[in-house]
Amino acid sequence: MRIFPILSAILVTAGLYLLIFEREQTLDFARNGLSQFLGTSDAGGDADADDVAAAADSTDPVAADPVPGAERAVSVIAMRSIAREIDSAVLLRGRTEASRQVQVQAETSGQVISTPLRKGVSVAEGDLLCRLDPGTRAIALTEARARLAEAEARVPEALARVAEAESRVPAMKAALAEAVSRVPATEASLAEAKSRITSAQATIADANARIPAAEARVAEARARLTEAEINLNAAEKLAEGGFASDTRVANARAALESARAGVENALSQLESTKAGVQSAKSQLEGALAGVQSAKSQIEAAKAGIESAKSQVESAAAGVQSAKSQVENAKAGVQSAEAAVAAAEREISRLEIHAPFGGLLETDTAELGSLLQPGAPCATIVQIDPIKLVGFVPEVSVDKVHTGVVAGGRLTNGTELVGRVTFVSRVSDPLTRTFRVEIEVPNPDQTISDGLTVEILISSDGRSAHLLPQSSLTLDDEGNLGVRVVADGDQAKFAPVELIRDSIEGVWVSGLPPEVAVIIVGQDYVKDGVPLDVTYREPDA
């Protein structure tokens, strides 16, 4: 049983010896042997190509590298390829998804009084799902409507108050104008009273100036009276002695009466002068009283103006107050309307309807069950149309556009055709893929949610070559490409872009329209190495 490991060790040792110590001889033997083998085989035969490929695979790539500067041509097999226009479709794997799904929930609390619908039943938009017990909500609605009518009745009353308040404003303004007009008349009366004071003071001064003259005339008249009395007494005594005539006595008596009359006259003029002074003083006092009266009238006029202004302001304030009452009444109407709307909305929430047509995924709430706000009534799904959901890698997202035709195949072989309706612009942070949705008609609703589907999204056509997968190789920098036969039958590396693979081979782009691609021996040549090319037809 130990003979096989021993033989394997011997063979490995021999191989390492040949590769390390006898490298040149081993490479020459490999080139000459491969050239002789290719030269003696039939060109283009499938069996020969397979044998050569097997021989190439069994040889160490390091040992098969050509020696730099060698002029001997390396025998390879190549195929002439012509580019073809292909549909560069994007292939994805995804799932089916309902176009709509919603859990219809209660918006108010109440006991279910409707018969439940069973799952799987088809419902149309607006169909009744659950009905709740109204309770006292109808009474609340009636009360809200009564408050609305009361609030609406207060609005005309408030408007009437506004009209009444506005009607008082002109009368108040007229009273203010009248009070203002009385001020000039009272000011004129004051000026007139002041002028009478000056006249009365002048009269007093004049009267006072005449009093000394009147008093002097009284003194003069009294002196004459005394003189007349003395003359009369002397005349009477002289007449008694016979020294004076009766005529003299009579003249003396007449002079006495004349003196007495002069005294009376002087006294009368003095009293008249004093009476003039008193009259002038009375006129002065009257003028002073007139001034005070005029001032009082002016103050009264000014007070009337202030009162009229206050009345005008009060009337304006009354208008504003009335308008505020109108606004309050209107606000009360709006509040009452909101209460009515809330009551009506609360009643409308007692019936829960389907927001869209679809199938019931669950039974509706059972009869007699109590629903609270947010409690589920039923779950509805809409699968016509249905969506095919896939995730496009970032290298292919630029090839997918909304509106393009796309197809899908279910695991049971059902073919689906639709159009792309959505391409996400935000990638999944974990997978770096972009969500794509395709809308597909499902009139008979035979396609369920959550089925696995292969999605093919059409894209713009591209020019590509169909090559065997084994023809692909890497250059020294790790770039993917193929070795092609350049001018002068020399090897050249050509980078390619892999579009997709298929059963026949791989589709690549980046090559000229017509090119000869090395399909056997490409791993044993480098750029510029001369070739001994044997061509094989692509369909051989």
C-alpha positions as CSV (number, residue, x, y, z in Angstrom):
1,M,0.0,0.0,0.0
2,R,3.0,2.3,0.4
3,I,4.3,1.8,-3.1
4,F,2.1,4.6,-4.6
5,P,3.3,7.4,-2.3
6,I,6.9,6.3,-3.0
7,L,6.3,6.4,-6.7
8,S,4.6,9.8,-6.5
9,A,7.5,11.2,-4.5
10,I,10.0,9.8,-7.1
11,L,8.0,11.4,-10.0
12,V,7.8,14.7,-8.2
13,T,11.5,14.7,-7.5
14,A,12.3,13.9,-11.1
15,G,10.0,16.7,-12.3
16,L,11.5,19.3,-10.0
17,Y,15.0,18.2,-11.1
18,L,14.1,18.7,-14.8
19,L,12.5,22.0,-14.2
20,I,15.3,23.4,-12.0
21,F,18.6,21.9,-13.3
22,E,17.6,20.9,-16.8
23,R,15.3,23.8,-17.7
24,E,16.7,24.7,-21.1
25,Q,16.6,21.1,-22.4
26,T,13.1,20.6,-21.0
27,L,11.8,23.7,-22.8
28,D,13.4,22.7,-26.1
29,F,11.9,19.3,-25.9
30,A,8.5,20.8,-25.1
31,R,8.7,23.2,-28.1
32,N,9.9,20.6,-30.6
33,G,7.5,18.0,-29.4
34,L,4.5,20.3,-29.6
35,S,5.5,21.6,-33.1
36,Q,5.9,18.0,-34.4
37,F,2.7,17.0,-32.8
38,L,0.8,19.9,-34.4
39,G,2.5,19.4,-37.7
40,T,1.5,15.8,-38.0
41,S,-2.2,16.2,-36.9
42,D,-5.1,17.2,-39.1
43,A,-5.8,20.9,-39.2
44,G,-9.0,22.0,-37.6
45,G,-9.9,18.6,-36.1
46,D,-11.8,18.6,-32.8
47,A,-9.9,15.7,-31.4
48,D,-6.5,17.2,-32.2
49,A,-7.6,20.5,-30.6
50,D,-8.7,18.8,-27.5
51,D,-5.4,16.8,-27.3
52,V,-3.4,19.9,-27.7
53,A,-5.4,21.7,-25.1
54,A,-4.9,18.8,-22.7
55,A,-1.2,18.8,-23.4
56,A,-1.0,22.5,-22.8
57,D,-3.0,22.2,-19.5
58,S,-0.7,19.4,-18.3
59,T,2.4,21.5,-18.8
60,D,3.7,24.0,-16.2
61,P,3.0,27.6,-17.3
62,V,6.3,28.8,-16.0
63,A,8.2,26.1,-17.9
64,A,6.2,26.8,-21.1
65,D,7.0,30.6,-21.3
66,P,9.0,31.4,-24.4
67,V,12.6,32.5,-24.0
68,P,12.9,36.2,-24.6
69,G,14.5,36.9,-28.0
70,A,13.7,33.5,-29.4
71,E,12.8,33.6,-33.1
72,R,11.1,30.2,-33.3
73,A,7.4,30.5,-34.1
74,V,5.0,29.0,-31.5
75,S,2.2,26.9,-32.9
76,V,-1.3,28.0,-31.7
77,I,-4.9,27.4,-32.8
78,A,-7.0,30.5,-33.5
79,M,-10.5,31.3,-34.8
80,R,-11.7,34.1,-37.0
81,S,-14.5,36.0,-35.2
82,I,-16.8,38.5,-36.7
83,A,-18.7,40.9,-34.3
84,R,-22.4,40.6,-34.1
85,E,-25.1,42.9,-32.7
86,I,-26.6,41.5,-29.6
87,D,-29.2,42.6,-27.1
88,S,-27.3,43.6,-24.0
89,A,-30.1,42.7,-21.6
90,V,-29.7,42.9,-17.8
91,L,-30.5,39.6,-16.1
92,L,-31.7,39.7,-12.5
93,R,-33.2,37.4,-10.0
94,G,-36.0,38.9,-7.9
95,R,-39.5,38.3,-6.6
96,T,-43.1,39.3,-7.3
97,E,-44.7,41.9,-5.1
98,A,-48.2,43.3,-4.8
99,S,-48.7,46.7,-6.3
100,R,-50.6,47.8,-3.2
101,Q,-51.0,46.4,0.3
102,V,-52.6,48.1,3.2
103,Q,-53.8,47.3,6.7
104,V,-57.1,49.2,7.1
105,Q,-57.3,50.5,10.6
106,A,-60.0,52.0,12.8
107,E,-59.9,55.7,13.4
108,T,-62.3,55.7,16.4
109,S,-63.4,53.3,19.0
110,G,-66.5,51.2,18.9
111,Q,-68.0,47.7,18.8
112,V,-68.2,46.0,15.4
113,I,-71.9,45.4,14.4
114,S,-71.3,44.3,10.8
115,T,-70.9,40.7,9.6
116,P,-67.3,39.8,8.9
117,L,-65.9,39.2,5.4
118,R,-63.7,36.2,5.0
119,K,-60.1,36.2,3.6
120,G,-59.7,35.8,-0.1
121,V,-62.9,37.7,-1.0
122,S,-62.5,40.2,-3.7
123,V,-63.5,43.8,-2.7
124,A,-64.0,46.9,-4.8
125,E,-63.0,50.4,-3.9
126,G,-65.4,51.8,-1.4
127,D,-66.9,48.5,-0.2
128,L,-67.9,48.4,3.4
129,L,-65.5,46.3,5.5
130,C,-66.4,47.1,9.2
131,R,-69.3,49.1,10.8
132,L,-69.0,50.3,14.4
133,D,-71.8,51.0,16.9
134,P,-72.6,54.8,16.8
135,G,-73.4,55.1,20.5
136,T,-74.2,58.7,21.4
137,R,-72.5,60.3,18.5
138,A,-75.8,61.2,16.8
139,I,-76.8,63.2,19.9
140,A,-73.5,65.0,19.9
141,L,-74.0,65.9,16.3
142,T,-77.5,67.3,17.1
143,E,-76.1,69.4,19.9
144,A,-73.3,70.7,17.7
145,R,-75.8,71.8,15.1
146,A,-78.0,73.6,17.7
147,R,-74.9,75.5,18.9
148,L,-74.2,76.4,15.3
149,A,-77.7,77.8,14.8
150,E,-77.3,79.8,18.0
151,A,-74.0,81.2,16.9
152,E,-75.4,82.1,13.5
153,A,-78.3,84.0,15.2
154,R,-75.8,86.2,17.2
155,V,-74.2,87.5,14.0
156,P,-77.1,89.7,12.8
157,E,-77.5,91.1,16.3
158,A,-73.8,92.0,16.4
159,L,-74.0,93.6,13.0
160,A,-77.0,95.7,14.2
161,R,-74.9,96.9,17.1
162,V,-72.2,98.0,14.7
163,A,-74.7,100.0,12.6
164,E,-76.1,101.7,15.7
165,A,-72.7,102.6,17.0
166,E,-71.7,103.9,13.6
167,S,-74.9,106.0,13.4
168,R,-73.9,107.8,16.7
169,V,-70.5,108.9,15.4
170,P,-71.8,111.7,13.0
171,A,-73.9,113.2,15.9
172,M,-70.9,113.2,18.2
173,K,-68.8,114.8,15.5
174,A,-71.5,117.5,14.9
175,A,-71.5,118.3,18.7
176,L,-67.8,118.6,18.6
177,A,-68.0,121.0,15.7
178,E,-70.6,123.1,17.5
179,A,-68.5,123.2,20.6
180,V,-65.5,124.3,18.6
181,S,-67.6,127.0,16.9
182,R,-68.6,128.5,20.3
183,V,-65.0,129.3,21.2
184,P,-64.5,132.3,18.9
185,A,-67.8,134.0,20.2
186,T,-66.8,133.6,23.8
187,E,-63.3,134.9,23.0
188,A,-64.9,138.0,21.3
189,S,-67.1,138.5,24.4
190,L,-64.0,138.4,26.6
191,A,-62.3,141.0,24.4
192,E,-65.3,143.3,24.6
193,A,-65.5,142.9,28.4
194,K,-61.8,143.8,28.7
195,S,-62.4,147.0,26.6
196,R,-65.3,148.0,28.9
197,I,-62.9,147.7,31.9
198,T,-60.6,150.2,30.3
199,S,-63.5,152.6,29.6
200,A,-64.8,152.3,33.2
201,Q,-61.4,152.9,34.6
202,A,-61.1,156.1,32.5
203,T,-64.5,157.3,33.7
204,I,-63.6,156.7,37.3
205,A,-60.4,158.6,36.9
206,D,-62.3,161.5,35.3
207,A,-65.0,161.5,38.1
208,N,-62.3,161.4,40.8
209,A,-60.6,164.4,39.1
210,R,-63.9,166.5,39.3
211,I,-64.5,165.8,43.0
212,P,-61.8,168.4,44.3
213,A,-63.3,171.1,42.2
214,A,-66.8,170.3,43.4
215,E,-65.6,170.3,47.0
216,A,-63.9,173.7,46.4
217,R,-67.1,175.1,45.0
218,V,-68.9,173.9,48.1
219,A,-66.4,175.6,50.4
220,E,-66.6,178.7,48.3
221,A,-70.4,178.6,48.5
222,R,-70.3,178.1,52.3
223,A,-67.9,181.0,52.7
224,R,-70.3,183.2,50.7
225,L,-73.1,182.0,52.9
226,T,-71.2,182.9,56.1
227,E,-70.4,186.3,54.5
228,A,-74.1,186.8,53.6
229,E,-75.2,185.9,57.2
230,I,-72.7,188.4,58.6
231,N,-73.8,191.0,56.2
232,L,-77.5,190.4,57.0
233,N,-76.8,190.5,60.8
234,A,-74.9,193.8,60.4
235,A,-77.6,195.2,58.2
236,E,-80.3,194.2,60.7
237,K,-78.5,195.7,63.6
238,L,-77.7,198.9,61.7
239,A,-81.3,199.0,60.6
240,E,-82.5,198.7,64.3
241,G,-80.2,201.7,65.1
242,G,-81.5,203.5,62.1
243,F,-78.2,203.4,60.4
244,A,-79.2,201.2,57.5
245,S,-82.2,201.2,55.2
246,D,-84.6,198.4,54.7
247,T,-83.4,198.0,51.2
248,R,-79.9,197.1,52.5
249,V,-81.4,194.6,54.8
250,A,-83.5,193.2,52.0
251,N,-80.3,192.9,49.8
252,A,-78.4,191.3,52.6
253,R,-81.2,188.8,53.0
254,A,-81.3,188.1,49.3
255,A,-77.5,187.7,49.2
256,L,-77.9,185.2,52.1
257,E,-80.5,183.1,50.3
258,S,-78.4,183.3,47.2
259,A,-75.4,182.0,49.2
260,R,-77.5,179.3,50.7
261,A,-78.6,178.3,47.2
262,G,-75.0,178.3,46.0
263,V,-74.1,176.0,48.9
264,E,-76.9,173.6,47.9
265,N,-75.9,173.7,44.3
266,A,-72.2,173.0,45.2
267,L,-73.3,170.2,47.4
268,S,-75.5,168.9,44.7
269,Q,-72.6,169.0,42.2
270,L,-70.3,167.3,44.7
271,E,-72.9,164.5,45.3
272,S,-73.4,164.2,41.5
273,T,-69.6,163.9,41.0
274,K,-69.4,161.3,43.7
275,A,-72.4,159.5,42.2
276,G,-70.5,159.5,38.8
277,V,-67.5,157.9,40.6
278,Q,-69.8,155.2,42.1
279,S,-71.4,154.7,38.7
280,A,-68.0,154.3,37.0
281,K,-67.0,151.9,39.7
282,S,-70.2,149.9,39.1
283,Q,-69.4,149.9,35.4
284,L,-65.9,148.7,36.2
285,E,-67.2,145.9,38.4
286,G,-69.7,145.0,35.6
287,A,-66.9,144.9,33.1
288,L,-64.8,142.8,35.5
289,A,-67.8,140.5,35.9
290,G,-68.2,140.4,32.1
291,V,-64.5,139.3,31.8
292,Q,-65.0,136.6,34.3
293,S,-68.2,135.5,32.6
294,A,-66.5,135.5,29.2
295,K,-63.6,133.5,30.7
296,S,-66.1,131.1,32.2
297,Q,-67.8,130.8,28.8
298,I,-64.5,130.1,27.2
299,E,-63.7,127.4,29.8
300,A,-67.2,126.0,29.3
301,A,-66.6,126.0,25.5
302,K,-63.3,124.2,25.9
303,A,-64.9,121.7,28.3
304,G,-67.6,121.2,25.8
305,I,-65.0,120.5,23.1
306,E,-63.3,117.9,25.4
307,S,-66.6,116.4,26.2
308,A,-67.5,116.2,22.5
309,K,-64.1,114.6,21.7
310,S,-64.7,112.1,24.5
311,Q,-68.1,111.4,23.1
312,V,-66.6,110.9,19.6
313,E,-63.9,108.6,20.9
314,S,-66.6,106.8,22.9
315,A,-68.6,106.4,19.8
316,A,-65.6,105.1,17.8
317,A,-64.8,102.7,20.7
318,G,-68.4,101.6,20.6
319,V,-68.0,100.9,16.8
320,Q,-64.8,98.9,17.5
321,S,-66.5,97.0,20.3
322,A,-69.4,96.2,18.1
323,K,-67.1,95.0,15.4
324,S,-65.3,92.9,17.9
325,Q,-68.6,91.4,18.9
326,V,-69.2,90.6,15.2
327,E,-65.9,88.9,15.0
328,N,-66.6,87.0,18.2
329,A,-69.9,86.0,16.8
330,K,-68.3,84.8,13.5
331,A,-65.6,83.0,15.5
332,G,-68.4,81.3,17.4
333,V,-70.0,80.3,14.1
334,Q,-66.7,78.8,12.9
335,S,-66.2,77.0,16.2
336,A,-69.7,75.6,16.0
337,E,-69.1,74.6,12.3
338,A,-65.9,72.9,13.4
339,A,-67.8,71.0,16.1
340,V,-70.4,69.9,13.6
341,A,-67.7,68.8,11.2
342,A,-65.9,66.9,13.9
343,A,-69.1,65.2,14.9
344,E,-69.9,64.3,11.3
345,R,-66.4,63.1,10.8
346,E,-66.6,61.0,13.9
347,I,-69.9,59.4,12.6
348,S,-68.2,58.9,9.1
349,R,-65.4,57.0,10.9
350,L,-67.9,54.4,12.1
351,E,-67.9,52.8,8.6
352,I,-64.6,51.5,7.4
353,H,-64.4,51.2,3.6
354,A,-61.9,49.7,1.2
355,P,-59.4,52.3,0.0
356,F,-58.9,50.4,-3.3
357,G,-60.0,47.2,-5.0
358,G,-58.2,44.0,-4.3
359,L,-58.3,40.8,-2.2
360,L,-58.8,40.4,1.5
361,E,-55.6,38.9,2.9
362,T,-57.2,38.5,6.4
363,D,-60.8,38.3,7.7
364,T,-62.4,41.5,8.6
365,A,-62.9,42.3,12.3
366,E,-65.3,39.8,14.0
367,L,-68.9,40.8,14.9
368,G,-69.0,42.1,18.5
369,S,-65.2,42.8,18.8
370,L,-64.2,46.2,20.2
371,L,-61.9,48.3,18.0
372,Q,-59.7,51.0,19.3
373,P,-58.1,53.7,17.2
374,G,-55.3,52.0,15.2
375,A,-56.8,48.5,15.6
376,P,-56.8,46.5,12.3
377,C,-60.1,45.9,10.5
378,A,-58.7,44.0,7.5
379,T,-55.7,43.7,5.2
380,I,-56.2,44.3,1.5
381,V,-53.7,43.5,-1.3
382,Q,-53.9,44.5,-4.9
383,I,-52.1,42.1,-7.3
384,D,-53.5,43.4,-10.6
385,P,-51.2,44.7,-11.9
386,I,-48.4,43.0,-10.0
387,K,-44.8,44.2,-9.6
388,L,-41.6,42.3,-10.4
389,V,-38.9,43.5,-8.0
390,G,-35.2,43.0,-8.6
391,F,-31.9,44.6,-7.5
392,V,-29.5,45.8,-10.2
393,P,-25.7,45.9,-9.5
394,E,-24.1,49.3,-9.8
395,V,-22.2,48.3,-12.9
396,S,-25.5,47.7,-14.8
397,V,-27.8,50.4,-13.3
398,D,-27.0,52.8,-16.1
399,K,-28.4,50.3,-18.6
400,V,-31.9,50.3,-17.0
401,H,-34.4,53.1,-17.7
402,T,-38.0,53.5,-16.9
403,G,-40.5,52.6,-19.7
404,V,-38.3,50.0,-21.3
405,V,-39.7,46.5,-22.0
406,A,-38.8,43.8,-19.5
407,G,-39.8,40.2,-19.0
408,G,-39.8,37.6,-16.3
409,R,-40.1,33.9,-15.8
410,L,-41.5,32.2,-12.8
411,T,-40.3,28.9,-11.4
412,N,-43.3,27.1,-13.0
413,G,-42.2,28.5,-16.4
414,T,-44.8,31.2,-16.7
415,E,-43.6,34.0,-19.0
416,L,-44.4,37.6,-18.0
417,V,-44.0,40.8,-20.0
418,G,-44.2,44.4,-18.7
419,R,-42.4,47.7,-18.5
420,V,-40.0,49.2,-16.0
421,T,-41.8,51.7,-13.8
422,F,-39.2,52.6,-11.2
423,V,-35.4,52.6,-10.9
424,S,-34.1,53.6,-7.5
425,R,-31.4,56.3,-7.3
426,V,-30.3,55.3,-3.9
427,S,-28.4,52.0,-3.4
428,D,-28.7,49.5,-0.7
429,P,-25.9,50.3,1.8
430,L,-25.1,46.6,2.3
431,T,-25.4,45.1,-1.2
432,R,-24.7,48.3,-3.3
433,T,-27.6,47.3,-5.5
434,F,-30.5,49.4,-6.8
435,R,-34.1,48.5,-6.6
436,V,-36.0,48.1,-9.9
437,E,-39.7,47.6,-10.3
438,I,-41.5,46.2,-13.3
439,E,-45.3,46.4,-13.7
440,V,-46.9,43.3,-15.2
441,P,-50.7,42.9,-15.9
442,N,-52.3,40.2,-13.8
443,P,-56.0,40.3,-14.8
444,D,-56.8,36.8,-13.6
445,Q,-54.8,37.3,-10.4
446,T,-53.1,34.0,-10.7
447,I,-49.7,35.4,-9.8
448,S,-49.2,35.7,-6.1
449,D,-47.0,38.0,-4.0
450,G,-43.6,36.7,-3.1
451,L,-42.8,34.3,-6.0
452,T,-39.3,33.9,-7.2
453,V,-38.8,35.3,-10.8
454,E,-36.0,35.6,-13.2
455,I,-36.1,39.1,-14.7
456,L,-34.6,40.1,-18.1
457,I,-34.6,43.9,-18.8
458,S,-33.9,44.9,-22.4
459,S,-31.1,47.4,-23.1
460,D,-29.5,49.1,-26.0
461,G,-27.8,46.6,-28.5
462,R,-24.0,46.3,-28.6
463,S,-21.4,44.9,-30.9
464,A,-19.8,41.8,-29.4
465,H,-17.9,38.6,-30.2
466,L,-18.9,35.1,-29.1
467,L,-15.8,33.3,-27.9
468,P,-15.0,30.1,-26.0
469,Q,-14.7,30.8,-22.3
470,S,-11.3,29.1,-22.3
471,S,-9.9,31.8,-24.6
472,L,-10.0,34.4,-21.9
473,T,-6.7,35.2,-20.2
474,L,-5.0,37.8,-18.0
475,D,-2.1,40.1,-18.7
476,D,0.8,40.8,-16.3
477,E,-1.3,43.6,-14.7
478,G,-4.4,41.3,-14.1
479,N,-6.5,42.8,-16.9
480,L,-9.0,40.5,-18.6
481,G,-8.6,39.9,-22.3
482,V,-7.6,37.6,-25.1
483,R,-4.6,36.9,-27.3
484,V,-5.1,37.8,-30.9
485,V,-3.1,37.3,-34.1
486,A,-1.7,40.7,-35.1
487,D,-0.1,41.8,-38.4
488,G,2.8,39.6,-39.3
489,D,1.4,36.6,-37.3
490,Q,2.5,37.9,-34.0
491,A,0.8,37.6,-30.7
492,K,-0.9,40.6,-29.1
493,F,-3.0,41.0,-25.9
494,A,-6.3,42.7,-26.4
495,P,-8.4,43.8,-23.3
496,V,-12.1,42.9,-23.5
497,E,-15.2,43.6,-21.5
498,L,-17.3,40.6,-20.5
499,I,-21.0,41.3,-21.4
500,R,-22.5,38.0,-20.3
501,D,-22.0,34.2,-20.6
502,S,-24.1,31.6,-22.3
503,I,-24.1,27.9,-23.1
504,E,-22.3,28.6,-26.4
505,G,-19.5,30.7,-24.8
506,V,-19.0,34.2,-23.6
507,W,-20.0,37.5,-25.2
508,V,-17.2,40.1,-25.0
509,S,-16.7,43.6,-26.4
510,G,-13.7,45.8,-27.0
511,L,-12.4,44.0,-30.1
512,P,-12.3,45.1,-33.7
513,P,-15.2,43.9,-36.0
514,E,-13.1,41.2,-37.4
515,V,-10.3,39.6,-35.4
516,A,-8.4,36.3,-35.1
517,V,-8.5,35.1,-31.5
518,I,-6.1,32.4,-30.2
519,I,-8.2,29.7,-28.5
520,V,-5.4,27.2,-27.8
521,G,-1.9,28.1,-26.7
522,Q,-2.7,31.7,-25.7
523,D,-1.2,31.2,-22.2
524,Y,2.2,30.3,-23.8
525,V,2.8,33.4,-25.8
526,K,3.4,37.1,-25.1
527,D,3.1,40.3,-27.2
528,G,5.4,40.2,-30.2
529,V,6.0,36.4,-30.2
530,P,5.9,35.0,-33.8
531,L,3.1,32.5,-34.3
532,D,2.5,29.4,-36.4
533,V,-1.3,29.8,-36.6
534,T,-3.7,27.0,-37.4
535,Y,-7.2,28.4,-37.9
536,R,-10.4,26.7,-36.9
537,E,-13.9,27.7,-38.0
538,P,-16.1,29.1,-35.2
539,D,-18.8,26.5,-35.8
540,A,-16.4,23.5,-36.1
